[in-house]
Amino acid sequence: MKRIYLTMLVGLLLIGIVYAEQSGGVLIGKQNDCLQIPQECTSCSGVTLTSIQYPNMSRSYINAAMTKQGSSYNYSFCNTSSLGNYIYCTTGDVDGTDTTACKDFKITSDGGNYTTSDSITNVALIIFFFLLILGVYVLNKNIDFNKWNNSIIGKYENKNYVKLVLSSITYNIMKNSFIIYYILILPILLLIMNIAYTSSNVSMIQFIPSLIVVYLVGFIIIGIYFFGYVQEWLMNLLEEFRNSNWGVGQ
């Protein structure tokens, strides 16, 4: 089991670093903003932007002259609604030879570059929440719930109602620790979403809405089950109070 956890966590770290490395050294633009795409050519008399390939692999044939600015030719590209990698191709007369060149650029949600440092931070946080889940599991295995339940009855006998309520809530949450596990999945899911959007991983971004819907439906089902268990536990506890002649229902 420990090897499985270790392999999974190392895999997450490597995946995050790979995404970061793929973003390095690439022209980055912000979604829905215009981006100046360049073509360096000191000996060109003119450069034409011929085509742009979008992240979904479709292609637009532009065939528009690029504007010269010093030794560089630029084109203001504004159709940046899709996140991901684009490829643009240009042609120009280089010393009498018609030359074609293709480069790529990337569109992200905020125009920022997803770095290795970002990757390590996100994966470290994911590991932290996984360790929290593991910690709750270990703690749960070492709790004597029968003794805890009896202490709750003792708090009622001593009329310490504030501690009774707090202890009852904590008892039921720990007794049904799947609630804690499920809640801790939420920050992990949010971190995965952050990795997907900052790295502009289109396949992950398309999958995320379905994942959120499944999580919300599961949360409702688990919530109903949990409150059903709490109600049953309360009824049993009240029955114990009555049987002990502690004044409940007398």
VENBEL-V702375 format. One record per pair of residues at least 6 apart in sequence whose C-alpha atoms are under 7 Angstrom apart, sorted by sequence separation. I is the first residue (numbers start at 1). GAP is how many residues later the second one is. D is the distance in whole Angstrom. If there is no record, write none. Layout:
# VENBEL-V702375
i: <I I>
gap: <GAP GAP>
d: <D D>
This chain:
# VENBEL-V702375
i: <29 53 67 68 92 93 155 173 242 52 53 66 67 91 92 241 242 51 52 66 67 91 92 155 156 196 197 51 52 66 91 155 196 51 90 91 50 51 89 90 50 51 89 90 152 49 50 89 49 50 88 89 48 49 87 88 152 193 48 49 87 88 152 48 49 87 47 48 86 87 47 85 86 85 86 85 84 85 84 83 84 83 47 83 80 42 55 41 55 40 41 54 55 40 54 39 40 53 54 38 39 52 53 140 38 39 52 53 38 52 37 38 51 52 36 37 51 36 37 50 36 37 49 50 35 36 49 50 34 35 48 49 34 35 47 48 34 47 48 33 47 32 46 32 33 46 32 44 45 133 31 32 44 31 44 43 31 43 129 172 129 126 126 122 31 28 29 30 31 27 28 29 30 31 26 27 28 29 30 31 26 30 31 30 29 28 28 114 28 114 109 109 157 23 108 23 108 20 20 21 20 17 20 17 16 13 16 13 12 84 83 84 9 84 83 19>
gap: <6 6 6 6 6 6 6 6 6 7 7 7 7 7 7 7 7 8 8 8 8 8 8 8 8 8 8 9 9 9 9 9 9 10 10 10 11 11 11 11 12 12 12 12 12 13 13 13 14 14 14 14 15 15 15 15 15 15 16 16 16 16 16 17 17 17 18 18 18 18 19 19 19 20 20 21 22 22 23 24 24 25 26 26 27 29 29 30 30 31 31 31 31 32 32 33 33 33 33 34 34 34 34 34 35 35 35 35 36 36 37 37 37 37 38 38 38 39 39 39 40 40 40 40 41 41 41 41 42 42 42 42 43 43 43 43 44 44 44 45 45 46 46 47 47 47 48 48 48 48 49 49 49 50 50 51 52 52 55 58 59 62 65 69 76 77 77 77 77 78 78 78 78 78 79 79 79 79 79 79 80 80 80 81 82 83 84 84 85 85 88 89 89 90 90 91 92 94 95 95 96 99 99 102 103 107 107 110 111 116 117 117 118 118 119 180>
d: <6 4 5 6 6 6 7 7 5 6 6 6 5 7 5 6 6 7 5 5 6 5 7 7 6 6 7 5 7 5 4 6 6 4 6 6 6 5 7 5 5 7 6 6 6 6 4 4 5 7 6 6 6 5 7 6 7 7 5 6 6 6 7 4 6 4 6 6 5 6 6 7 5 6 6 4 6 7 5 5 7 6 7 7 7 5 5 6 5 6 6 7 6 4 5 6 6 6 7 6 5 7 5 7 6 6 6 6 4 4 6 7 6 7 6 5 5 5 6 6 5 7 6 5 6 6 4 7 6 5 5 7 5 6 7 5 4 6 6 6 4 7 6 7 6 7 5 6 6 6 5 5 5 6 5 6 7 6 7 7 7 6 7 6 6 6 6 6 6 5 5 5 5 5 6 6 6 6 6 7 7 5 7 4 5 6 7 6 7 6 6 7 7 6 6 6 5 5 5 7 5 5 6 6 5 7 7 6 6 5 6 6 6 6 7 6>
